[in-house]
Amino acid sequence: IVALARPGKGVDSSSVRSFGIDIMIALDVSPSMRGEDFEPKNRLHVAKEAVKSFIAMRPNDRIGVVVVSGDAYLQSPLTADHDMLAYLVDEIDFDSVSEDGTAIGDALALCASRLDQPNSKGKMILLLTDGVNNRGIIDPKTAADACAGMDVRIYAVGIGREGPVPYPVSNGISIFKRMMNNQFDEKAILELTDATGGMFYRAQSSGVLWENIKEIDKLEKSEFSVTSYHEFFDRFEAWLFAAAALLMLEILLR
């Protein structure tokens, strides 16, 4: 009866020492990310898939996420729990930030503030955007200079292509697509990456080859402790063995 009741220990944890770098991801969720030049997927969907594949390739790093449109908000602080992080990335949508626009400078500043950790050595920001900085309080170049002073490198991925791009438009009754001209300020983004020793890439197809940015592995690793929490552990085995032993004893005595 006790064994069938499934006794167990509710919560347990284990700590493992790991070596990795600290990475903050800034993901653009502005309305321009609705562009469907990756038909039938929009830019945000492709960017989210790219972020999740990047997280899967960095098992030993602490990673956090910031979402940016007209303002920047923290979606997740630095964490080594990549399963939880992938879930949070799935939850990101266009309504994650209510303000329209693209505040790249504010996003970089927020990411840098989360990377200001004691004993943190290798630090980088991965910026995924399709637009031009047009909102926010902090100028992107000022934010990049601050990152350079903190030894934080900026790597940027430009999502989508320039020129006419189909965008979904609603007239209140149905949704149709309209071709709209898309602009990307590649020169401004290059200034940010160059100022910090990072790199810039363009993603004009649905695949982003993270193998190309092997420079990340050259960053100095930091040692940190990763604590894993386990919700439940069965403890019925001893009671089951005791019941079996008593049953055998009863048979022998009989």
Disulfide bonds with the S-S distance in Angstrom:
none
